[in-house]
Amino acid sequence: MSPSRRHAVARTAMLLTALALVAGAVPPLPATAGPRTVTATTGEVRTTVRDAATGADARACLALVPVDRDPLTVVFLGEEQLGRHGGCTGVEGGAVHITNVTPGRYRLLADPYDISRHGLQWVGVRGGKGQRERAAVITVRAGRTVTAPAVRLDPPGTVTGRMTRTTDGTPVSGGYAAPMPSVPHPKYGSPGAISDDDGRYTLTGLGPYQWPLYFTGNGLASQWSGGTGDRRQASTVRVRAGRTVTLDQALTSGTALSGTVTAPDISHYAQVVAFHARTGDVVGVADAGSDYTLRLLPGQRVVLRCDCVYAPSRWYPNADGIGGAQSLRVRATPLTADFDLTGPAAP
């Protein structure tokens, strides 16, 4: 299976797994009354998926990705940041009905079944987008049904390029390029297009829009295209239907943020995850044992979560939720952040 095809399959699988388990430029859509199949504490989202050119019903899975920082950080081992709510069309395509949605603000990410015919898109008011901030914001309220904009799928395009190190220009092999961050599984890697021995990657199945891409590499700082840790400041590449465009990216080793993990029983796949303090995007992941080391781009603030024991995660320095996390300013000099999980989290 090709890396790009594997990326599409992995994203769909993650969305189905999730089902089992700062506002943008477009104004939020108001909630509207609908069939009373919702609960007193959750809402619903309805929409349709069609081919943009023909108007025919099409097949896709939709993820409701949180707008706000705190719910966006609910992402764990082996997952992309797709949120916890979503749904898919039936075999004939067309209607999508997403139930039991936690009230809040969301953007829709549409992932087509057939990436040879249709491309990935953020759902806008009148068509697809490649930039999350340009997508429609859907407000879900308890006890209500909201009708989201119709999803109009466009033909896909391809992005290819070369990943290199800023220090010496050597290729980055085994790196990943993807349209959004993830928490990679140490055994299975990240979803996305993997770079070969010459640092070259090929990412297929993107809609024909302006896309920022997220790059990672072993021992290097994760970053958005253009060399930033902030998605909102990323440069974009214009994907064109049926064509291949080029986006090269040089990666830096960044700043080391390291520390110790003190715990009675560290889990098998322990990780420390760094999130951008404002957007909530994953900006770095490090495997953890008795210690860990993250590589992060300087010039950003991050919050850290230790998914390190067979118990709820702990936020640095010792909080049980992101609301109690202390942000750290990443500069050019190394940072230290130790986790002590031997006692209870701070109230």
N, C-alpha and C positions, 0 to 999 in steps of 0.2 A: 504494500500500500504506500502510495506517495506521501511525503510529509504534508502537503497541502490537503490531501484527502483525509489523512489521519487527523489533521486539525479540525476539519469540518465534522467528522464523526465524533471526535472527543468533545467538541462543544455541544453537540446535540445530546450526547450521553450525559454530560454534566447538567444540562438543563433538565433532562428527565429525572436525574437523581435529586435535583433541588425540588422537583415537584413532589417527590416522595418525602421528602423531609418537611450647592448654591444655585438655585433656579437658573435656567438658561435664558437664551435670547428670545425664545418663543414663549408667550404668556401661557400659564397653566390653563388647561381646558376645564370648564366647570363640570361637576358631576351632574348627571341627569337621572331622573327616576327610571326604573326598569322593573322587570319581573321580580317579585319578592321571593327570590330564592337565596338571598343573602342572610347573614346572621346579624345579631345585634352588635357584634364586635368586629366583623369583617365586611369587606365589600367585594364587588365583582367588576371585571372588565370584559367588554365585548368588542369585537371588531371583525373585519373580513380581510382575506388575503387574496389579491388578484394580480394577474400579469398586467403591468402598466401599459403595454402596447395594445393588447387585445381585449383586456377587461375580463378574460376568462379566470375562473377560480384557480388558485395555485396553492401549493402545499408549503408549509413552513412551520417552524416552532418559534414562539415568541417568548422573550424573557422580559419581565418587568424589573428593570435595573433602578435601584433607588437613586434619587437625586441627592439626598442629604447624606452627609458624611457618615454618621454613626451606623445606620443600617447597611451602608455599602461595605463596611468592614466585616460584615458577617460572611466570611469566606474562609474555607479551611482546606486541608490537605487535598491536593489534586483537583482543585476547582478554579475556574475563571470567576471573575467578579460579575456574575450574572444576577445576583440577588437570589431570593428564595421563592419567588413566585413566577409562574409561567404556564404556558399551554401550547398545544399544537392543533393544527387542523386535522380533520379526518382524512381518510384515504382519497376522498374526492376534492379536498381542498376547500377554500372558502372560509366558513365561519370559524372563529375561535372564541371560546368562552372560558375565562380564567376566574376561578372561584376561590373563596377563603383568603382573600388578599388583605394583609395588614394595612390599615389606613396609613396614608402617606403620599409622597410625591414620587412619581416614577417616570422613566423614559423606556420606550419599547425598542428592543433589539430584535430584528427579524432575521432568522437564520433559515434560508430555504433548504428544502430537502434535496433538490437537484442543483448543485452548484455549477453544473455545466450550462444551465439555462438561466439561472437567476443568481444575483449577488447579495451578499450580506448587506444590511442597512440598518441605520437608526431611523426610526419612523418619524417623518416630519408631518406637518399639517397637510401639505400637498405634495407628497412624494418623499423619496428616500434621501438620507443624508449620511455623510461619512464622519462628521464631527458631532459628538454627543451633545454639545451645547446648542446645536441647531435643531435638535429633535424636539418634538412636542412634549410638554410636561403634562402628565396625566395625574390628576388629584383623585385619590380613592378615599371615600368616606364610609364609615361604618353604616351598614344597613342600606347602602345605595349601590346602584349599578351605573358605571360610567361607560359611555361609548367612545372608544378611542378612534383616531383617524384611520381610515381604511389604509391597509398596507398595499402599496403598489410596487411590485417587484420589477427591477430592471435587469438587463443582461449583465453578466459579470465581466470583470477584467482581472489582470494579473500584475503584481508588483514583484520585481526581482532586483537584486542588488548585492553588494558585497559589504560584509562586516569586517572592520579592521581595528587594530589598537592605535590609539592616538600617539602612543609613545614612539613606536617604530614602524607603523604601517603594516605590520604582519597580520595575516588573516586570523579571524576569530572562528575556529571550527567548533561545532557543537553548540553554537549560540542559537537564539530563537528570535524570530520576528513575528509579531502578532498584533491584531487590532486592539487588544485590551490585556490588562495584567492578569496574572493568575498566581496561585500558590502551588508551585510545582511539586509533584510527588518525587521523592528521591529515587524511587525505583523506575518510574515510567516517564519522568521528565515533564516538560511543559507542553501545553497545546500551542500550536503555531508552526511556522516553517523553520526547519532546522538548517543551519548553515553547514556546508561541506568543508572539506579540508582546505579549500581555497577561500573560505569565508562567504561563499555565495549561497543565497537563499532564494526561494521562489514561493510566493504566497498567492494562491489562486482564490477565486470565489468572492471577491470584494465587489460591491456595487460601484457604479461609475460616478464617484463623488470624490471630494477632498478628504483624504484619510490621514490622521496621525497614526504612527505605528510605535509599538513598544518593543524595545530591544533588551535582551539579556545575554550575558556570556559568563562563563565560569571564571571567577576571580575578578570580575569587572562590575562596575556600577550599572545597575539597570537604569534605563533612560528612555524618554520619548524622543521621537525623531526631532532633530535639531539640537540635541544635547541638553535637555532640560528634565528635571524631575517633576515638573508641573504640567499635567496634561493640557491645561488651558493655554500654555505658552508654547506648545509643540508646533513645529512646522508640519506642513501637510504635503502629500503627494496626490496629484490628480489622476485617479484611476479612470481609464477609458474602456468602454464596453468592447470586448473582443480583441483587445490589444494588450501589450505588455509594456509597462513603464518602469523606469529605473529609479531606485532610491538607495544610495550607499550611506552607510553610517559608520563613523569612527567612535569607538567606545573607550572610555577612560577607566582606570582602576578606582578613581574617586578616593574617598576618605574611609579609613577603617573605623568601624564602630564595633567594639568587642566587649566581652564581659564573661562573667562566670554564671553558672546555673547551679544553685544549691538546692537539692531536692532529695527526698528519701528514695524515690523510685522514678527515674527518668524514662519516659515512654520510648518505644522502639524508633518511631519516626518523629522525634522531637524537632521542633523548628522555632526560630525567632523570626517574626514577620514585622517589617517596618512599613508603616502607612504614612502617606503624605498627610500632615497635620490638618490641612484645610480641605483637600478634596476627598480624602479617605482612600485614594488609590494605593494599591500595593506598590511600593518602590524598592523593595528588597526582601529577600528570604535567605536565611542561613540555617543549615542543619546544626543541631545543638546536641551536646553531650554535657560534660561538666563545664564546657565553655562554648563560645560561638564567636564568629567574626562576620559582620556584614560589610559590604562595600557599597557606599552611598555617594551620590553626587553632592558636592558642597553647594551651599546656597539655598537649602530647603530646611524646613522644620518637619520632624517626624515624631510619631508615637510608636512604641514598641509593644508587641504582644508575644508572650511566651506560651506556645502550645507545646508544653514540655513534659507534662505528667498526665497520669490517667485520672484527670479531674478537670474542672473548668479552667479555661485559659486565664492567665494573669497578665495585666497591663503594667508596664513599668511606671513607677517603681514597685507598687504592690497593691494594685487595684483590681477589683473583680469586673470592672467595666471601663469602657473607653472614657466615660465621663470623669473618672478619677485618674486618668493617665497624665503624666507629665511630658510635655513636648520637649524635644532636644533640637537645638540648632546645629546643623551640620556645617562645619567650616573646613578649612584646609588641614587642620591638625586633628590627630586621632582622638576619638571619644571612648569613654568607658561607661557601661551601664550593666550593673550586676543584678541578677534576680535571685532572691532568697524565698524559696517556696516551702520552707519548713513549717511555717505557721500559717494562720488564716490570712486572707486578704484584708486590707484596711477597709473599714466601713465607708 
